[in-house]
């Protein structure tokens, strides 16, 4: 009831078995007739399958854990479906298949698990949780292994159906091909372009008649346009010449007035510029001292003894060496050697 309440026995959880499994896992005791029964069933019904066998104990206290480990091992080895089987026995012998851990392992297994435990009346929790329950180990093997005779019959029926379908398609295609090959196009290929060739001839004749007429009409239109354009051009030229003469007179009158104003302003600016020019200051007997880097010497702190300076006068430059400096209040400025 606990496993049922958890949903482990829900029919919706159980998965369908693969139709043609290639790898089948077999978990049971390595001793006994069960292994031979299962292998004999597969050889008879479905010899193409590969059996991945995990021999584990099916009785005793360690059996549930061993059975769960066997299911996990064959699944990891690539089994597409797992057979969990054992032969008949007493109620106590079948108790490992009622183990809670084994039931959870069957439910959590990623591939379907088919059980065949004991005989027809026997029923265990593992049977209830499994994806498919069979009454015996042999019945479990038959549930997983498709019958080779049934497969052969199915393939034969499929082959017959495919053959009929292909023959019908070939017959229909042949009919369509015969209908296409009987068209006039294939007996007289030129008929394919007959209507287009006729239309081309008609258009050719129309074009030969239309080109000379259009050229003559365009020539007459061009001559008329040339005459009109010449008359318009002469009138435009005369009017432009009159406008140019009027503008030249107006520009001459206004230009003379503008020039007087600018000449007067230029003269005033020249006089002011001459007043502000340092050259006029030098011409009055002053000099301009600069350091070697070109900086103007404005204060005595700018230079020190033994500095080289250039003194600009009105007619050239004088290279000098500073011996000493004196402030405006006649105070002597001394310079230390390290400075």
Beta strands, then each sheet from edge to edge (+ up, - down):
strand 1: 23-28
strand 2: 50-55
strand 3: 81-86
strand 4: 112-117
strand 5: 132-134
strand 6: 288-291
strand 7: 308-313
strand 8: 316-321
strand 9: 325-326
strand 10: 332-333
sheet 1: 2+ 1+ 3+ 4+ 5+
sheet 2: 6+ 7- 8+
sheet 3: 9+ 10-
end
